[in-house]
Amino acid sequence: MLNPGKVLRLSRIIDPKDGRGVVVAADHGFMLGSIKGAFNLEETLRKVILGGPDAVLLSPGQASRLYHLFCGRKAPSILIRADWTNAFRTKKYALPSRKVVRAMAAEAKDALALGASGIVVYYFIGCRDEAEALNFELMASFARECNEIGLPFIVEPVPLGERVTGANYADLVSASIRMAVEVGADAIKAPYTGDIDTFKKAVDAAGEVPILILGGAKAATVRDALEVVAEALEAGASGVVYGRQVIQAEDPEAFVKSVRAVVHEGKSVGEALGTIRKGPIQLEIDAERCNGCLLCELACTFRHDGAFSLSRARLRIEGSEAGIYRPILCLLLLDPSHQPLCVEACGTGALTLNEAGRLQLAEDLCTGCGRCVEACPVGVILIHKERPVVCDMCGGLPQCAEWCPSGALRVKYS
């Protein structure tokens, strides 16, 4: 028989409309001390909450201080970190851990008294047998308490210890997920195993219990972080728990909105990135990554013409006999402040810049004279059916960058 309390509270973490959830972890100070994004946690969380997460993970102390941020029907729910560990205090911290230990920090009833919709606890696997047994015993104890009071129980399995290797890591993730499910976990917060195939095994191990992937170390770019989310969702994950990715972001609100766009709205990574764009579109080129595949040219023509035709692409790939390739594209895409010579050369006013800084062509004013073609310093304007073919940045989502598999072309975001 289903536990009504658990079902109702879990629906505030994982939206029953789509079976997915976006959680922001802000419990880092509990175990690491003051880190970027947690110095003034209230200020950070105000920005985070504007992005619309489904829940926020807090330490018991911060939940008791900052509960006022979570009042109201549209506010996210609270999750409580119910245990503590020194496992993540590496050498870069003031007091590195010499021996990994774990302790209970709050009981399930304490979390309920704080207004929480669930608790989150670790389960370490891969350490010494005695330590693993103690971890399992503590996990089982929390499961019983949560079941008694109708509080969702979320387990975070972490392969950790001398017996964890690169070869067995993914298998340990799957095994620990299954153990947590057998104990009574209502949801899982699990590390992404690195690829879709191995993570599908983790999803299978969970059965019908939802898995939210954890963010781990801060990704190099927003795109990198979102691509992990998209991959995990494809493998069957139910959402994400992102911590430092969010609280250390330049714009936490925008970052959460972009994650929501992928998780809840089903948008592609490129479309989601568009939700956090500031100012004109700008691309960046990493020529060393270009492999000359021409997917950018094909994507360009399919977007505009509905067919693959390299001869009508608004960009081109230049290659050398040495096998070195480089994308050549409209300079406006690389520098929005660039003054386009094609516009200056147009004598009829047919070619102009719109308010978004994109080229637009008024065909009724165009005479097909070709002056814009001659003026283009990089030669990416061509004439087709007596009219110039110019880059309009795909209306805001350049498909050349969206489809680039190597990262040679990327949209630059602030």
URCORPE-V738452 format. One record per residue. SS is DSSP state (H for helix, E for strand, C for the rest). PSI is psi in degrees with one decimal (* if undefined). D_LAST is the distance of its C-alpha to the last C-alpha in Angstrom with 1 decimal. Layout:
{{SS & PSI & D_LAST} {SS & PSI & D_LAST}}
This chain:
{{C & 134.4 & 49.6} {C & 146.2 & 46.0} {C & 110.3 & 45.2} {H & -40.0 & 44.2} {H & -42.8 & 42.4} {H & -43.4 & 40.2} {H & -46.6 & 39.6} {H & -44.0 & 38.6} {H & -36.1 & 36.3} {H & -27.8 & 34.6} {C & -15.2 & 33.9} {C & -10.6 & 31.5} {C & -45.7 & 29.5} {C & 114.6 & 29.8} {E & 119.6 & 30.0} {C & -16.5 & 33.4} {C & -37.1 & 32.3} {C & -1.7 & 30.3} {C & 25.3 & 31.2} {E & 158.4 & 27.6} {E & 150.4 & 25.7} {E & 115.7 & 22.3} {E & 139.2 & 23.0} {E & 124.0 & 20.9} {E & 123.7 & 22.7} {C & 37.2 & 22.8} {C & 14.7 & 26.1} {H & -38.7 & 24.9} {H & -23.9 & 26.6} {H & -34.5 & 29.8} {H & -21.5 & 30.1} {H & -8.4 & 27.8} {C & -159.4 & 28.1} {C & 122.2 & 25.2} {C & 166.0 & 21.9} {C & 133.1 & 18.3} {C & -17.0 & 17.6} {C & 1.0 & 21.3} {C & -50.8 & 22.5} {C & 84.1 & 22.4} {H & -34.7 & 22.4} {H & -44.2 & 23.4} {H & -43.5 & 20.4} {H & -44.6 & 18.1} {H & -30.5 & 20.2} {H & -39.4 & 20.3} {H & -42.1 & 16.5} {H & -46.6 & 17.2} {H & -31.2 & 20.2} {H & -24.5 & 18.5} {C & -16.8 & 16.7} {C & 42.9 & 20.3} {C & 157.1 & 21.2} {C & -30.9 & 24.9} {E & 160.1 & 25.7} {E & 130.9 & 24.7} {E & 123.4 & 26.5} {E & 161.1 & 27.9} {E & 160.5 & 30.6} {H & -41.4 & 33.9} {H & -44.5 & 33.5} {H & -33.9 & 30.0} {H & -38.2 & 31.2} {H & -25.4 & 34.2} {H & -34.1 & 32.2} {H & 18.0 & 29.3} {H & -28.0 & 31.3} {H & -20.3 & 30.9} {H & -14.4 & 27.3} {H & 17.9 & 28.7} {C & 145.5 & 31.4} {C & 155.0 & 31.6} {C & -28.5 & 31.8} {C & -1.8 & 28.1} {C & 151.3 & 27.1} {C & 160.8 & 26.3} {E & 166.2 & 29.2} {E & 136.0 & 29.6} {E & 144.0 & 30.3} {E & 129.0 & 32.1} {E & 113.4 & 31.9} {C & -4.8 & 35.7} {E & 167.2 & 36.1} {E & 148.0 & 35.0} {E & 156.3 & 34.7} {C & 11.7 & 34.1} {C & -25.5 & 33.2} {C & 9.6 & 29.6} {C & 90.6 & 30.4} {C & -172.7 & 30.1} {C & -19.0 & 31.1} {C & -9.3 & 27.9} {C & 160.7 & 29.0} {C & -34.7 & 31.6} {C & 83.9 & 34.2} {C & 147.1 & 33.9} {C & 139.0 & 36.0} {C & -27.1 & 39.2} {C & 127.5 & 40.3} {C & 125.3 & 38.2} {C & 163.7 & 39.6} {E & 143.8 & 38.7} {E & 153.9 & 40.1} {E & 135.6 & 40.3} {C & -22.6 & 38.4} {C & 149.1 & 39.3} {C & 164.4 & 41.7} {H & -38.1 & 40.9} {H & -29.5 & 42.8} {H & -42.2 & 40.7} {H & -40.4 & 37.5} {H & -40.1 & 39.5} {H & -25.8 & 40.5} {C & -0.1 & 36.8} {C & 17.5 & 36.2} {C & 153.7 & 34.3} {C & -0.4 & 34.2} {E & 168.5 & 34.5} {E & 156.4 & 34.5} {E & 130.9 & 32.8} {E & 154.6 & 34.7} {E & 157.0 & 34.5} {E & 107.6 & 36.9} {E & 132.0 & 37.1} {E & 139.4 & 38.9} {C & -3.1 & 40.0} {C & -167.2 & 41.4} {C & 152.9 & 45.1} {H & -43.3 & 47.3} {H & -42.8 & 48.2} {H & -39.3 & 44.6} {H & -37.8 & 43.6} {H & -40.8 & 46.6} {H & -38.9 & 45.6} {H & -42.7 & 42.1} {H & -41.2 & 43.6} {H & -41.7 & 46.1} {H & -40.5 & 43.5} {H & -44.4 & 41.5} {H & -35.7 & 44.7} {H & -44.6 & 45.5} {H & -40.2 & 42.3} {H & -42.7 & 42.9} {H & -44.1 & 46.3} {H & -45.2 & 45.2} {H & -36.9 & 42.5} {H & -35.6 & 45.0} {H & -34.0 & 47.5} {H & 6.4 & 45.2} {C & 36.8 & 43.1} {C & 125.4 & 39.8} {E & 136.7 & 37.4} {E & 113.5 & 37.3} {E & 125.8 & 34.1} {E & 137.3 & 34.6} {E & 91.7 & 32.0} {E & 133.4 & 33.9} {E & 111.5 & 32.8} {E & 119.9 & 34.6} {C & 128.6 & 35.3} {C & 179.7 & 38.2} {C & -16.7 & 40.3} {C & 5.3 & 41.2} {C & 128.0 & 37.7} {C & 169.6 & 36.9} {C & -31.5 & 34.5} {C & -33.2 & 37.3} {C & 2.3 & 38.0} {H & -52.7 & 34.7} {H & -38.8 & 34.0} {H & -36.8 & 37.7} {H & -35.8 & 37.5} {H & -48.3 & 34.5} {H & -43.4 & 36.7} {H & -44.2 & 39.8} {H & -33.0 & 38.3} {H & -44.9 & 36.8} {H & -39.9 & 40.3} {H & -41.7 & 41.9} {H & -40.3 & 39.6} {H & -42.7 & 40.5} {H & -32.1 & 44.2} {H & -29.2 & 44.0} {C & 19.7 & 42.6} {C & 139.4 & 38.8} {C & -18.8 & 37.5} {E & 160.4 & 34.0} {E & 136.2 & 32.4} {E & 103.3 & 29.2} {E & 150.9 & 29.2} {E & 144.9 & 27.2} {C & 134.0 & 26.2} {C & -5.1 & 28.7} {C & -18.5 & 26.5} {C & 161.2 & 27.8} {H & -42.4 & 29.0} {H & -48.4 & 32.7} {H & -31.2 & 33.1} {H & -28.4 & 31.0} {H & -35.2 & 33.3} {H & -37.1 & 36.1} {H & -40.8 & 34.5} {H & -42.0 & 34.1} {H & -37.2 & 37.8} {H & -29.8 & 38.8} {H & -16.8 & 37.4} {C & -124.4 & 39.5} {C & 0.4 & 38.6} {C & 126.2 & 36.7} {E & 143.7 & 33.0} {E & 127.7 & 30.5} {E & 125.3 & 27.1} {E & 145.8 & 25.2} {E & 152.1 & 23.8} {C & -36.0 & 20.5} {C & -149.5 & 21.9} {C & 149.7 & 20.0} {C & 128.3 & 16.2} {C & 158.1 & 14.8} {C & -37.1 & 12.9} {C & 163.3 & 10.1} {H & -41.1 & 9.6} {H & -44.5 & 11.7} {H & -42.9 & 14.3} {H & -43.1 & 14.7} {H & -32.5 & 15.2} {H & -34.7 & 17.5} {H & -42.9 & 19.7} {H & -47.7 & 20.0} {H & -42.0 & 21.0} {H & -45.1 & 23.5} {H & -40.1 & 25.0} {H & -39.7 & 25.5} {H & -32.8 & 27.2} {H & -9.8 & 29.5} {C & 5.9 & 30.5} {C & 157.5 & 28.3} {C & 3.7 & 28.2} {E & -156.4 & 24.7} {E & 150.4 & 22.6} {E & 104.5 & 22.6} {E & 134.0 & 19.3} {C & -89.4 & 19.4} {H & -29.9 & 17.2} {H & -36.1 & 14.5} {H & -55.6 & 14.4} {H & -19.6 & 15.8} {C & 6.0 & 13.7} {C & 152.6 & 10.3} {C & -36.2 & 8.0} {C & 88.4 & 8.9} {H & -38.6 & 12.1} {H & -48.5 & 13.2} {H & -38.3 & 10.6} {H & -45.8 & 11.0} {H & -40.2 & 14.8} {H & -38.2 & 14.7} {H & -37.2 & 13.3} {H & -43.0 & 16.0} {H & -38.0 & 18.6} {H & -38.0 & 17.9} {H & -46.6 & 18.9} {H & -50.2 & 21.7} {C & -28.5 & 23.3} {C & -6.4 & 22.5} {C & 23.7 & 23.0} {C & 154.9 & 20.0} {C & 167.7 & 18.9} {H & -43.1 & 15.8} {H & -43.4 & 14.5} {H & -39.5 & 15.6} {H & -38.9 & 14.1} {H & -30.6 & 10.6} {H & -22.8 & 11.4} {C & -15.5 & 11.9} {C & 9.6 & 8.3} {C & 138.6 & 7.1} {C & 125.6 & 6.7} {C & -167.1 & 9.0} {C & 157.9 & 10.8} {C & 140.7 & 10.5} {C & 131.9 & 10.0} {E & 156.1 & 11.6} {E & 145.4 & 12.2} {E & 130.6 & 15.8} {C & 86.2 & 17.4} {H & -28.8 & 20.9} {H & -22.1 & 22.6} {H & -14.7 & 21.7} {C & 126.5 & 23.2} {C & 7.7 & 26.6} {C & 25.1 & 27.7} {C & -21.0 & 28.0} {C & 11.4 & 27.3} {H & -32.0 & 25.7} {H & -43.3 & 23.0} {H & -41.5 & 25.9} {H & -41.4 & 27.7} {H & -37.6 & 24.8} {H & -50.3 & 24.3} {H & -34.3 & 28.0} {H & -37.2 & 28.4} {H & -39.4 & 25.7} {H & -32.8 & 27.4} {H & -8.2 & 31.0} {C & 15.8 & 31.6} {C & 156.9 & 33.0} {C & 114.5 & 32.2} {C & 100.0 & 33.1} {H & -26.8 & 31.6} {H & -15.2 & 33.4} {H & 16.1 & 31.2} {C & 143.2 & 27.8} {C & 11.8 & 25.2} {C & 173.4 & 24.2} {E & 159.4 & 26.3} {E & 122.9 & 26.5} {E & 135.7 & 28.5} {E & 161.6 & 30.5} {C & 167.9 & 33.0} {C & -22.3 & 36.3} {C & 0.6 & 34.7} {C & 24.7 & 32.4} {C & 127.2 & 29.2} {E & 154.1 & 26.9} {E & 129.7 & 24.1} {E & 136.0 & 22.3} {E & 122.4 & 22.9} {C & 171.5 & 21.1} {C & 132.2 & 20.5} {H & -22.5 & 18.9} {H & -30.9 & 17.0} {H & -25.1 & 14.9} {H & -27.4 & 14.1} {C & 98.6 & 13.9} {C & -18.5 & 13.6} {C & -4.8 & 15.7} {C & 136.3 & 18.4} {C & 106.4 & 21.7} {C & 123.5 & 23.2} {H & -26.0 & 26.8} {H & -38.5 & 27.8} {H & -41.8 & 27.4} {H & -33.6 & 29.3} {H & -20.2 & 32.0} {C & 118.4 & 32.6} {C & -8.0 & 35.8} {C & -6.4 & 36.0} {C & 15.1 & 32.6} {C & -32.5 & 32.1} {E & 118.5 & 28.7} {E & 173.3 & 26.1} {E & 132.5 & 22.4} {C & -176.1 & 21.7} {C & -24.9 & 19.7} {C & 1.0 & 16.6} {C & 22.9 & 17.0} {C & 147.3 & 18.8} {E & 138.5 & 22.3} {E & 144.5 & 25.1} {E & 125.0 & 28.8} {C & 98.8 & 31.7} {C & -28.5 & 34.3} {C & -18.6 & 37.2} {C & -13.4 & 36.5} {C & 133.9 & 36.0} {C & -4.4 & 39.1} {C & 27.5 & 37.9} {C & -26.8 & 38.6} {C & 7.0 & 36.0} {H & -35.5 & 34.9} {H & -37.2 & 31.2} {H & -44.9 & 31.9} {H & -32.5 & 33.6} {H & -22.3 & 30.8} {C & 117.6 & 27.9} {C & -16.6 & 27.3} {C & 1.1 & 26.2} {C & 40.2 & 28.7} {C & 7.5 & 26.7} {C & 133.1 & 28.5} {E & 164.1 & 31.8} {E & 129.3 & 34.7} {E & 123.9 & 35.7} {C & 45.6 & 38.6} {C & 19.9 & 38.7} {E & 143.8 & 35.2} {E & 143.3 & 32.0} {E & 112.4 & 29.5} {C & 159.1 & 26.0} {C & 119.9 & 22.4} {C & 15.3 & 21.2} {H & 24.8 & 18.0} {H & 31.0 & 19.9} {H & 11.9 & 19.3} {H & -10.6 & 15.6} {C & 83.1 & 15.6} {C & 116.3 & 16.6} {H & -22.7 & 19.4} {H & -42.8 & 19.6} {H & -36.0 & 16.4} {H & -36.6 & 17.3} {C & -3.3 & 20.7} {C & 114.3 & 20.1} {C & -17.5 & 21.7} {C & -11.2 & 21.0} {C & 12.2 & 17.3} {C & -32.1 & 18.2} {E & 124.3 & 16.1} {E & 144.5 & 12.7} {E & 133.6 & 10.0} {C & 125.5 & 6.8} {C & 146.9 & 3.8} {C & * & 0.0}}
